Amino acid sequence: MLGYTIGFLEALPIFRGLSRRHLGYILDVAPKVYFEPGDNLIAKNYRGDTAYMILTGTARCLNFPGTPAASEKIVPGCLVGELAMLVETVHSLTVQANTRIRAIAFRRDAMKWVMQHDPVIAAQISDNLLVRLQSFASDLRRLDNYLAHIEESAPEDYRIRALPEPRSTALALLPRPRTIPVQRLLQSR
């Protein structure tokens, strides 16, 4: 059973590159937990300090914009609430058990303890997060370029209107959000 669980951990991007020995250290501080159908693994607008890797059973995501309540199932091997095991988090959606779930709970305090006692684990998790953030930033740049191209080719009355100037110098340092006229959004559907 331990090999099966370590196999799940090896497949998760956050733990990629860690040795089986290091994954074993993480499992040593991560207890098994159970959820019954209808129980929430994580709840929207609530603080979380634990991520859950599903071992058996299925869950579903609620409150995810644009997704019906009967969205795709979250299946064994998935990690739910990943950010909560590393930093203070308020969840933006709810994940609810469809069936009885057996999971592993990665509590932030336990993960912090493991990373403090084995810097190799901390360094690898940090490297994995950096790779994912760089990929996300690249995706955002591609999307921004695509939207800029669309804006340039749009008729004048459909172009993005300038936003008022920020009132303070602190706000001036933040990137300016873009807005798209409602007519354009409706026509693109």
BANURO-9764 format. One record per atom (N, C-alpha, C): residue number from 1; residue in one letter; chain; atom name; x, y, z. Coordinates in pm, whole numbers, plus 32768, in hexadecimal, padded with zeros to 4 digits. Layout:
     k   r   c    a     xx     yy     zz
   NUM   A   A   CA      X      Y      Z
...
This chain:
     k   r   c    a     xx     yy     zz
     1   M   A    N   8052   7F88   8000
     1   M   A   CA   8000   8000   8000
     1   M   A    C   8056   807E   8000
     2   L   A    N   80C9   807B   8043
     2   L   A   CA   8122   80EE   8048
     2   L   A    C   8156   8110   7FBD
     3   G   A    N   817A   80AB   7F6E
     3   G   A   CA   81AA   80C2   7EE6
     3   G   A    C   8141   8103   7E8F
     4   Y   A    N   80C5   80D9   7EA1
     4   Y   A   CA   8052   8110   7E58
     4   Y   A    C   8043   81A5   7E79
     5   T   A    N   804C   81C6   7EF7
     5   T   A   CA   803E   8250   7F24
     5   T   A    C   80B4   82A5   7EF4
     6   I   A    N   812C   8271   7EFE
     6   I   A   CA   81A1   82BA   7ECF
     6   I   A    C   8197   82D1   7E38
     7   G   A    N   8160   8270   7DEF
     7   G   A   CA   814A   8281   7D5F
     7   G   A    C   80F0   82F9   7D42
     8   F   A    N   8088   830A   7D92
     8   F   A   CA   8031   8380   7D83
     8   F   A    C   8080   8400   7D9D
     9   L   A    N   80D1   83FF   7E08
     9   L   A   CA   811F   8477   7E29
     9   L   A    C   8182   849A   7DBA
    10   E   A    N   81C2   8435   7D81
    10   E   A   CA   8224   844C   7D17
    10   E   A    C   81E4   8490   7C9D
    11   A   A    N   8165   8475   7C87
    11   A   A   CA   811F   84AE   7C13
    11   A   A    C   80F1   853E   7C29
    12   L   A    N   80F0   856D   7CA5
    12   L   A   CA   80C3   85F5   7CC1
    12   L   A    C   8132   865A   7CA2
    13   P   A    N   8113   86C3   7C55
    13   P   A   CA   817A   8725   7C32
    13   P   A    C   81C2   8762   7CAA
    14   I   A    N   817F   8777   7D18
    14   I   A   CA   81BD   87B5   7D8D
    14   I   A    C   822C   875F   7DC9
    15   F   A    N   8221   86D9   7DBA
    15   F   A   CA   8283   867E   7DF4
    15   F   A    C   82E1   8642   7D8C
    16   R   A    N   82D5   8669   7D0F
    16   R   A   CA   8327   8632   7CA3
    16   R   A    C   83BB   8645   7CC3
    17   G   A    N   8408   85DC   7CAB
    17   G   A   CA   8498   85E3   7CBF
    17   G   A    C   84C7   85B9   7D4A
    18   L   A    N   846B   85A6   7DA8
    18   L   A   CA   8493   8578   7E2E
    18   L   A    C   84A9   84E2   7E2B
    19   S   A    N   850B   84B3   7E76
    19   S   A   CA   8526   8424   7E7C
    19   S   A    C   84B7   83DD   7ECA
    20   R   A    N   84B1   835B   7EBB
    20   R   A   CA   844E   830D   7F06
    20   R   A    C   8466   831B   7F9D
    21   R   A    N   84E4   8327   7FC3
    21   R   A   CA   8505   833B   8051
    21   R   A    C   84C9   83BF   8083
    22   H   A    N   84DA   842A   8034
    22   H   A   CA   84A2   84AC   805C
    22   H   A    C   840A   84A9   805E
    23   L   A    N   83CF   8466   7FFC
    23   L   A   CA   833D   8459   7FFB
    23   L   A    C   830E   840A   8075
    24   G   A    N   835D   83A8   809F
    24   G   A   CA   833D   835C   8118
    24   G   A    C   833D   83B5   8194
    25   Y   A    N   839C   8415   819B
    25   Y   A   CA   839F   8473   820B
    25   Y   A    C   831E   84C6   820E
    26   I   A    N   82F3   84F1   8199
    26   I   A   CA   8278   8540   8192
    26   I   A    C   8201   84EC   81BF
    27   L   A    N   81FB   8470   8191
    27   L   A   CA   818C   8417   81B8
    27   L   A    C   818C   83F9   824D
    28   D   A    N   8203   83F9   828B
    28   D   A   CA   820C   83DF   831A
    28   D   A    C   81C0   8445   836E
    29   V   A    N   81B3   84C0   833B
    29   V   A   CA   816F   8529   8387
    29   V   A    C   80E4   8549   834F
    30   A   A    N   80B8   84FA   82EE
    30   A   A   CA   8037   8514   82AC
    30   A   A    C   7FD6   84A2   82CB
    31   P   A    N   7F78   84B9   8324
    31   P   A   CA   7F19   844F   834A
    31   P   A    C   7EB0   8434   82DF
    32   K   A    N   7E76   83BD   82E6
    32   K   A   CA   7E04   839D   8291
    32   K   A    C   7D87   83D6   82D1
    33   V   A    N   7D2E   8409   827E
    33   V   A   CA   7CAF   843F   82AD
    33   V   A    C   7C40   8409   8252
    34   Y   A    N   7BC5   8412   8284
    34   Y   A   CA   7B52   83DE   8239
    34   Y   A    C   7AE6   8449   822F
    35   F   A    N   7AA1   8449   81BE
    35   F   A   CA   7A2F   84A2   81A7
    35   F   A    C   79BB   844F   8175
    36   E   A    N   7945   846C   81A9
    36   E   A   CA   78CC   8427   817D
    36   E   A    C   788B   8478   810C
    37   P   A    N   7834   8439   80BC
    37   P   A   CA   77F1   8483   8050
    37   P   A    C   77AC   8501   8088
    38   G   A    N   77C3   8572   8044
    38   G   A   CA   7789   85F1   8070
    38   G   A    C   77E5   8642   80CA
    39   D   A    N   784D   8604   8104
    39   D   A   CA   78AE   864E   8156
    39   D   A    C   7903   86A6   80FB
    40   N   A    N   7929   871C   812F
    40   N   A   CA   7982   8775   80E5
    40   N   A    C   7A13   875A   810B
    41   L   A    N   7A66   8746   80A5
    41   L   A   CA   7AF6   873C   80BC
    41   L   A    C   7B2C   87C8   80D5
    42   I   A    N   7B02   8826   8081
    42   I   A   CA   7B20   88B4   8095
    42   I   A    C   7AA0   8902   807A
    43   A   A    N   7A92   8978   80B6
    43   A   A   CA   7A18   89C7   80A8
    43   A   A    C   7A38   8A55   807D
    44   K   A    N   79EA   8A86   801E
    44   K   A   CA   79FB   8B0D   7FE9
    44   K   A    C   79F3   8B74   8059
    45   N   A    N   7A4D   8BD6   8052
    45   N   A   CA   7A57   8C47   80AF
    45   N   A    C   7A84   8C21   813B
    46   Y   A    N   7AB4   8BA7   814D
    46   Y   A   CA   7AE9   8B7E   81D0
    46   Y   A    C   7B81   8B6E   81C7
    47   R   A    N   7BC2   8B8F   8235
    47   R   A   CA   7C54   8B7F   823B
    47   R   A    C   7C75   8AE9   823D
    48   G   A    N   7CE4   8AC9   81FE
    48   G   A   CA   7D10   8A3F   81FE
    48   G   A    C   7DA2   8A35   8223
    49   D   A    N   7DC5   89C6   8261
    49   D   A   CA   7E51   89AC   8281
    49   D   A    C   7E79   891E   825B
    50   T   A    N   7E24   88DD   8209
    50   T   A   CA   7E3B   8852   81E6
    50   T   A    C   7E18   8839   8154
    51   A   A    N   7E6C   87EC   8112
    51   A   A   CA   7E4F   87B9   808C
    51   A   A    C   7E31   8724   809A
    52   Y   A    N   7DDD   86F0   8040
    52   Y   A   CA   7DB7   8663   8046
    52   Y   A    C   7DD5   861E   7FC1
    53   M   A    N   7E1C   85AF   7FC9
    53   M   A   CA   7E2F   855C   7F53
    53   M   A    C   7DCE   84E8   7F5C
    54   I   A    N   7D77   84DD   7EFB
    54   I   A   CA   7D11   8474   7EFC
    54   I   A    C   7D52   83EE   7ED7
    55   L   A    N   7D3D   838C   7F2E
    55   L   A   CA   7D6D   8304   7F15
    55   L   A    C   7CFE   82AD   7ED9
    56   T   A    N   7C86   82B5   7F12
    56   T   A   CA   7C13   826C   7EDD
    56   T   A    C   7B98   82C5   7EE5
    57   G   A    N   7B3A   82AE   7E8B
    57   G   A   CA   7ABF   82FC   7E89
    57   G   A    C   7AC9   836F   7E27
    58   T   A    N   7A5B   83BA   7E1B
    58   T   A   CA   7A59   842C   7DBF
    58   T   A    C   7A19   84A5   7E03
    59   A   A    N   7A3B   8519   7DCE
    59   A   A   CA   7A04   8598   7DFF
    59   A   A    C   79DD   85EC   7D87
    60   R   A    N   799D   865E   7DA2
    60   R   A   CA   797B   86BB   7D38
    60   R   A    C   7996   8748   7D68
    61   C   A    N   79AC   879F   7D07
    61   C   A   CA   79CB   8829   7D22
    61   C   A    C   794B   887B   7D18
    62   L   A    N   792D   88C9   7D7F
    62   L   A   CA   78BB   8923   7D7E
    62   L   A    C   78ED   89B3   7D7A
    63   N   A    N   789A   8A0E   7D4E
    63   N   A   CA   78B9   8A9C   7D4F
    63   N   A    C   792A   8AC4   7CF1
    64   F   A    N   7946   8A71   7C8B
    64   F   A   CA   79AD   8A95   7C2B
    64   F   A    C   796B   8ADB   7BB7
    65   P   A    N   7990   8B58   7B9B
    65   P   A   CA   794A   8BA6   7B34
    65   P   A    C   7943   8B5D   7AAE
    66   G   A    N   78CC   8B5B   7A75
    66   G   A   CA   78B8   8B1F   79F1
    66   G   A    C   78AE   8A89   79EF
    67   T   A    N   78AE   8A4A   7A63
    67   T   A   CA   78A8   89B9   7A69
    67   T   A    C   7826   898E   7AAB
    68   P   A    N   77DB   8933   7A6C
    68   P   A   CA   775F   8904   7AAC
    68   P   A    C   777F   88B4   7B2A
    69   A   A    N   771D   88A9   7B81
    69   A   A   CA   7730   8862   7C00
    69   A   A    C   775B   87D2   7BEA
    70   A   A    N   772F   8796   7B7D
    70   A   A   CA   7754   870B   7B60
    70   A   A    C   77D0   8707   7B08
    71   S   A    N   7838   8753   7B2F
    71   S   A   CA   78B2   875B   7ADF
    71   S   A    C   7901   86D8   7AE8
    72   E   A    N   7971   86D6   7AA3
    72   E   A   CA   79C5   865F   7AA2
    72   E   A    C   79E7   8633   7B30
    73   K   A    N   79F3   85B2   7B3F
    73   K   A   CA   7A15   857C   7BC3
    73   K   A    C   7AA8   8593   7BE2
    74   I   A    N   7AC2   85AA   7C61
    74   I   A   CA   7B4B   85B0   7C93
    74   I   A    C   7B68   8523   7CC5
    75   V   A    N   7BCC   84E3   7C8E
    75   V   A   CA   7BE3   8454   7C9E
    75   V   A    C   7C61   8438   7CF0
    76   P   A    N   7C76   83B9   7D13
    76   P   A   CA   7CEF   8394   7D5C
    76   P   A    C   7D6D   83C5   7D14
    77   G   A    N   7DCA   83F8   7D65
    77   G   A   CA   7E46   842F   7D30
    77   G   A    C   7E45   84C6   7D27
    78   C   A    N   7DCE   8503   7D36
    78   C   A   CA   7DC3   8596   7D30
    78   C   A    C   7DE2   85D3   7DB8
    79   L   A    N   7E20   8649   7DB4
    79   L   A   CA   7E3D   8695   7E2C
    79   L   A    C   7DDD   870A   7E31
    80   V   A    N   7D98   871A   7EA1
    80   V   A   CA   7D32   8782   7EB3
    80   V   A    C   7D62   87E5   7F1D
    81   G   A    N   7D5A   8866   7EFF
    81   G   A   CA   7D82   88CC   7F61
    81   G   A    C   7E19   88D7   7F70
    82   E   A    N   7E60   88BF   7F05
    82   E   A   CA   7EF2   88B7   7F07
    82   E   A    C   7F36   892F   7F4A
    83   L   A    N   7F0B   89A6   7F2A
    83   L   A   CA   7F4B   8A1E   7F5E
    83   L   A    C   7F44   8A25   7FF7
    84   A   A    N   7ED8   89F1   8031
    84   A   A   CA   7EC4   89FA   80C2
    84   A   A    C   7F30   89B1   8111
    85   M   A    N   7F70   894D   80D5
    85   M   A   CA   7FD8   8905   8121
    85   M   A    C   8059   8954   8128
    86   L   A    N   8061   89C5   80DD
    86   L   A   CA   80DC   8A13   80DB
    86   L   A    C   80CC   8AA0   8113
    87   V   A    N   805B   8ADF   80FA
    87   V   A   CA   8045   8B6A   8127
    87   V   A    C   7FB6   8B7B   8157
    88   E   A    N   7FA1   8BE8   81A1
    88   E   A   CA   7F19   8C06   81CF
    88   E   A    C   7EBF   8C1B   8156
    89   T   A    N   7E4D   8BDC   8157
    89   T   A   CA   7DF5   8BDA   80E2
    89   T   A    C   7D63   8BE8   8109
    90   V   A    N   7D19   8C34   80B8
    90   V   A   CA   7C88   8C35   80C0
    90   V   A    C   7C59   8BF5   803E
    91   H   A    N   7C0F   8B88   8048
    91   H   A   CA   7BE9   8B3C   7FD1
    91   H   A    C   7B85   8B88   7F7B
    92   S   A    N   7B95   8B7E   7EF8
    92   S   A   CA   7B3D   8BC4   7E9A
    92   S   A    C   7ACE   8B6A   7E65
    93   L   A    N   7ACB   8AEE   7E90
    93   L   A   CA   7A63   8A91   7E66
    93   L   A    C   7A52   8A24   7ECE
    94   T   A    N   79EC   89D3   7EBB
    94   T   A   CA   79D1   8963   7F16
    94   T   A    C   79EB   88E1   7ECB
    95   V   A    N   7A2A   8883   7F0F
    95   V   A   CA   7A3A   87FC   7ED9
    95   V   A    C   79F0   879F   7F39
    96   Q   A    N   7991   8755   7F01
    96   Q   A   CA   7937   8702   7F50
    96   Q   A    C   7944   8670   7F26
    97   A   A    N   7941   8617   7F88
    97   A   A   CA   794A   8586   7F6D
    97   A   A    C   78CA   8555   7F29
    98   N   A    N   78DB   850D   7EBA
    98   N   A   CA   786A   84C9   7E77
    98   N   A    C   7852   8440   7EB7
    99   T   A    N   78C1   83FD   7ED4
    99   T   A   CA   78BE   8378   7F10
    99   T   A    C   7917   837C   7F8B
   100   R   A    N   791E   830E   7FD4
   100   R   A   CA   7978   830A   8047
   100   R   A    C   7A07   8319   8015
   101   I   A    N   7A51   8374   8052
   101   I   A   CA   7ADA   8392   8028
   101   I   A    C   7B3B   836D   8096
   102   R   A    N   7BA6   832D   806D
   102   R   A   CA   7C1B   8319   80C3
   102   R   A    C   7C87   8371   8088
   103   A   A    N   7CC2   83C5   80DA
   103   A   A   CA   7D23   8427   80A9
   103   A   A    C   7D98   8432   8109
   104   I   A    N   7E00   8473   80D9
   104   I   A   CA   7E72   8495   812E
   104   I   A    C   7E6B   852C   8146
   105   A   A    N   7E7B   8556   81C3
   105   A   A   CA   7E73   85E3   81E8
   105   A   A    C   7F00   861C   81FA
   106   F   A    N   7F1F   8681   81AA
   106   F   A   CA   7F9F   86C6   81B4
   106   F   A    C   7F87   874C   81FA
   107   R   A    N   7F9F   874C   827E
   107   R   A   CA   7F8A   87C5   82CE
   107   R   A    C   8003   8822   82C0
   108   R   A    N   7FE7   88A3   82BD
   108   R   A   CA   8051   8907   82AA
   108   R   A    C   80BD   88FB   8315
   109   D   A    N   8095   88ED   8393
   109   D   A   CA   80FA   88E5   83FE
   109   D   A    C   8153   886A   83EF
   110   A   A    N   811A   87FA   83C4
   110   A   A   CA   8169   8781   83AF
   110   A   A    C   81C6   8790   8337
   111   M   A    N   8194   87CC   82CB
   111   M   A   CA   81E8   87E2   8255
   111   M   A    C   825B   8842   8276
   112   K   A    N   823D   88A9   82C3
   112   K   A   CA   82A5   8908   82EB
   112   K   A    C   8310   88C0   833E
   113   W   A    N   82E5   886A   8398
   113   W   A   CA   8343   881F   83EC
   113   W   A    C   839D   87C7   8395
   114   V   A    N   8362   8780   8335
   114   V   A   CA   83B1   8727   82DD
   114   V   A    C   8415   8779   828C
   115   M   A    N   83E8   87EA   8256
   115   M   A   CA   8442   883C   8203
   115   M   A    C   84B2   887B   8255
   116   Q   A    N   8496   889D   82D4
   116   Q   A   CA   84FF   88D4   8329
   116   Q   A    C   8566   886A   834E
   117   H   A    N   8539   87EE   835B
   117   H   A   CA   8594   8782   8382
   117   H   A    C   85DB   8741   830D
   118   D   A    N   85AC   8758   8294
   118   D   A   CA   85F0   8724   821D
   118   D   A    C   85EC   878E   81B0
   119   P   A    N   8654   87E0   81A9
   119   P   A   CA   8658   884D   8147
   119   P   A    C   864E   881E   80B5
   120   V   A    N   8672   87A1   809A
   120   V   A   CA   8665   876D   8011
   120   V   A    C   85D1   876D   7FE7
   121   I   A    N   857A   8746   8043
   121   I   A   CA   84EA   8745   8026
   121   I   A    C   84BB   87D4   800D
   122   A   A    N   84E3   8831   8063
   122   A   A   CA   84BB   88BD   8052
   122   A   A    C   84ED   88F5   7FCD
   123   A   A    N   8569   88D9   7FAA
   123   A   A   CA   85A1   890D   7F2D
   123   A   A    C   8558   88D5   7EB4
   124   Q   A    N   8538   8853   7EB5
   124   Q   A   CA   84F5   8816   7E42
   124   Q   A    C   8466   884B   7E33
   125   I   A    N   841F   8859   7EA2
   125   I   A   CA   8397   8890   7E9B
   125   I   A    C   839E   891F   7E69
   126   S   A    N   83FE   896D   7E99
   126   S   A   CA   840F   89F7   7E6B
   126   S   A    C   842D   89FB   7DD5
   127   D   A    N   8485   89A5   7DA6
   127   D   A   CA   84A5   899F   7D17
   127   D   A    C   842A   897A   7CC4
   128   N   A    N   83DC   8919   7CF6
   128   N   A   CA   8363   88F0   7CAE
   128   N   A    C   82FE   8963   7CA5
   129   L   A    N   82EF   89AE   7D11
   129   L   A   CA   8294   8A21   7D0F
   129   L   A    C   82C5   8A8C   7CAE
   130   L   A    N   8348   8AA3   7CAA
   130   L   A   CA   8380   8B07   7C50
   130   L   A    C   8364   8AE1   7BBD
   131   V   A    N   8377   8A64   7B9B
   131   V   A   CA   835C   8A35   7B13
   131   V   A    C   82C9   8A4D   7AEF
   132   R   A    N   8271   8A2B   7B4B
   132   R   A   CA   81E1   8A3D   7B32
   132   R   A    C   81BD   8AD1   7B25
   133   L   A    N   81F7   8B27   7B78
   133   L   A   CA   81DD   8BB6   7B6F
   133   L   A    C   8211   8BF0   7AEB
   134   Q   A    N   8287   8BC3   7AC0
   134   Q   A   CA   82BD   8BF2   7A40
   134   Q   A    C   8263   8BC7   79CD
   135   S   A    N   822F   8B4E   79D2
   135   S   A   CA   81D3   8B1E   796B
   135   S   A    C   8153   8B70   796B
   136   F   A    N   8120   8B8D   79E1
   136   F   A   CA   80A7   8BDF   79ED
   136   F   A    C   80BE   8C6B   79B5
   137   A   A    N   8131   8CA6   79D6
   137   A   A   CA   8152   8D2C   79A3
   137   A   A    C   815C   8D2A   790B
   138   S   A    N   8195   8CC2   78D4
   138   S   A   CA   81A0   8CB5   7843
   138   S   A    C   8115   8CAB   7803
   139   D   A    N   80BC   8C5D   7840
   139   D   A   CA   8032   8C52   780F
   139   D   A    C   7FEC   8CD9   7812
   140   L   A    N   8001   8D25   787F
   140   L   A   CA   7FC3   8DA9   788A
   140   L   A    C   7FF9   8E08   781F
   141   R   A    N   807C   8E02   7802
   141   R   A   CA   80B5   8E57   7799
   141   R   A    C   8079   8E35   7711
   142   R   A    N   806A   8DB3   76F4
   142   R   A   CA   802D   8D89   7675
   142   R   A    C   7F9D   8DBB   766B
   143   L   A    N   7F52   8DAF   76D7
   143   L   A   CA   7EC8   8DDF   76D8
   143   L   A    C   7EC4   8E77   76C5
   144   D   A    N   7F1C   8EBE   7708
   144   D   A   CA   7F21   8F4F   76FB
   144   D   A    C   7F41   8F77   766B
   145   N   A    N   7FA0   8F33   762D
   145   N   A   CA   7FC3   8F50   75A1
   145   N   A    C   7F4D   8F34   7544
   146   Y   A    N   7F09   8EC7   755E
   146   Y   A   CA   7E94   8EA3   750D
   146   Y   A    C   7E27   8F0D   751A
   147   L   A    N   7E0A   8F37   7594
   147   L   A   CA   7DA4   8F9E   75AA
   147   L   A    C   7DCE   9024   756D
   148   A   A    N   7E4E   9046   7574
   148   A   A   CA   7E7F   90C2   7537
   148   A   A    C   7E6C   90BC   74A0
   149   H   A    N   7E85   9048   7464
   149   H   A   CA   7E72   9038   73D4
   149   H   A    C   7DDE   9049   73AF
   150   I   A    N   7D87   900F   73FD
   150   I   A   CA   7CF7   901C   73E4
   150   I   A    C   7CCD   90AF   73F1
   151   E   A    N   7D00   90F1   7458
   151   E   A   CA   7CDD   917D   746D
   151   E   A    C   7D0B   91D4   73F8
   152   E   A    N   7D82   91BC   73C5
   152   E   A   CA   7DB7   920B   7355
   152   E   A    C   7D63   91FA   72D7
   153   S   A    N   7D2B   9185   72C4
   153   S   A   CA   7CDE   916B   724B
   153   S   A    C   7C4A   9189   725B
   154   A   A    N   7C1F   91B2   72D1
   154   A   A   CA   7B91   91CF   72EA
   154   A   A    C   7B6E   925C   72BB
   155   P   A    N   7AF2   9271   7291
   155   P   A   CA   7AC6   92F9   7271
   155   P   A    C   7AD4   9353   72EB
   156   E   A    N   7AE5   93D3   72D5
   156   E   A   CA   7AFE   9434   7340
   156   E   A    C   7A9A   942D   73B3
   157   D   A    N   7A18   941E   7395
   157   D   A   CA   79B4   9420   7401
   157   D   A    C   79B5   93A0   7455
   158   Y   A    N   7A02   933C   742E
   158   Y   A   CA   7A0D   92C1   747E
   158   Y   A    C   7A93   92B5   74C6
   159   R   A    N   7AE6   931A   74BA
   159   R   A   CA   7B6A   9313   74F9
   159   R   A    C   7B60   932A   758F
   160   I   A    N   7BC4   92FC   75D4
   160   I   A   CA   7BC9   930C   7665
   160   I   A    C   7BD9   939F   7687
   161   R   A    N   7B86   93CD   76DF
   161   R   A   CA   7B8A   9458   7708
   161   R   A    C   7BF1   946B   7778
   162   A   A    N   7C30   94DE   7779
   162   A   A   CA   7C94   94FB   77E1
   162   A   A    C   7C50   9506   7868
   163   L   A    N   7C94   94D8   78CC
   163   L   A   CA   7C64   94E4   7956
   163   L   A    C   7C95   9567   7991
   164   P   A    N   7C4D   959C   79F3
   164   P   A   CA   7C7D   9616   7A34
   164   P   A    C   7D03   95FC   7A78
   165   E   A    N   7D52   9664   7A86
   165   E   A   CA   7DD4   9659   7AC6
   165   E   A    C   7DC4   9634   7B59
   166   P   A    N   7E21   95E4   7B8F
   166   P   A   CA   7E1C   95C2   7C1D
   166   P   A    C   7E2C   963F   7C73
   167   R   A    N   7DF1   963C   7CEA
   167   R   A   CA   7DF3   96B0   7D43
   167   R   A    C   7E71   96BB   7D97
   168   S   A    N   7EB7   964D   7DAB
   168   S   A   CA   7F2E   9655   7DFF
   168   S   A    C   7FA5   9617   7DB6
   169   T   A    N   801C   9637   7DE5
   169   T   A   CA   8093   9600   7DA5
   169   T   A    C   809E   956A   7DBB
   170   A   A    N   806A   9537   7E2B
   170   A   A   CA   806E   94A6   7E42
   170   A   A    C   801B   945E   7DD9
   171   L   A    N   7FA7   9493   7DB8
   171   L   A   CA   7F55   9456   7D51
   171   L   A    C   7F95   9461   7CC8
   172   A   A    N   7FE1   94C9   7CB1
   172   A   A   CA   8022   94DC   7C30
   172   A   A    C   8087   946D   7C14
   173   L   A    N   80BB   942D   7C7B
   173   L   A   CA   811B   93C2   7C69
   173   L   A    C   80DB   933E   7C3F
   174   L   A    N   8059   9332   7C54
   174   L   A   CA   8013   92B7   7C31
   174   L   A    C   7FF6   92B4   7B9C
   175   P   A    N   7FF6   923A   7B5E
   175   P   A   CA   7FD2   9232   7AD1
   175   P   A    C   7F43   9260   7ABC
   176   R   A    N   7F28   92A4   7A51
   176   R   A   CA   7EA3   92DA   7A33
   176   R   A    C   7E4D   926A   79FA
   177   P   A    N   7DD7   9251   7A32
   177   P   A   CA   7D7E   91EB   79FA
   177   P   A    C   7D41   921D   7978
   178   R   A    N   7D23   91C0   7921
   178   R   A   CA   7CE1   91E3   78A4
   178   R   A    C   7C4D   91C2   78B1
   179   T   A    N   7BFA   9211   786F
   179   T   A   CA   7B6B   91F5   786D
   179   T   A    C   7B40   91E2   77DD
   180   I   A    N   7ADF   918E   77C8
   180   I   A   CA   7AAA   9175   7743
   180   I   A    C   7A17   919C   7745
   181   P   A    N   79EA   91ED   76E3
   181   P   A   CA   795D   9215   76E3
   181   P   A    C   7901   919A   76E0
   182   V   A    N   7890   91A6   7724
   182   V   A   CA   7830   9138   772D
   182   V   A    C   7801   910D   76A2
   183   Q   A    N   77EC   916F   7645
   183   Q   A   CA   77BD   914C   75BE
   183   Q   A    C   781D   90EB   757D
   184   R   A    N   789E   9103   758D
   184   R   A   CA   7903   90AE   754E
   184   R   A    C   7901   9023   758B
   185   L   A    N   78F0   901A   760D
   185   L   A   CA   78E9   8F97   764C
   185   L   A    C   7872   8F48   761A
   186   L   A    N   7800   8F8B   760F
   186   L   A   CA   7787   8F47   75E1
   186   L   A    C   7793   8F1A   7551
   187   Q   A    N   77D4   8F6A   74FC
   187   Q   A   CA   77E3   8F45   7470
   187   Q   A    C   7845   8ED3   745D
   188   S   A    N   78A3   8EC2   74B9
   188   S   A   CA   7909   8E59   74A9
   188   S   A    C   78D4   8DD0   74CE
   189   R   A    N   785B   8DC9   7504
   189   R   A   CA   7826   8D46   752D
   189   R   A    C   77E8   8CFC   74BC
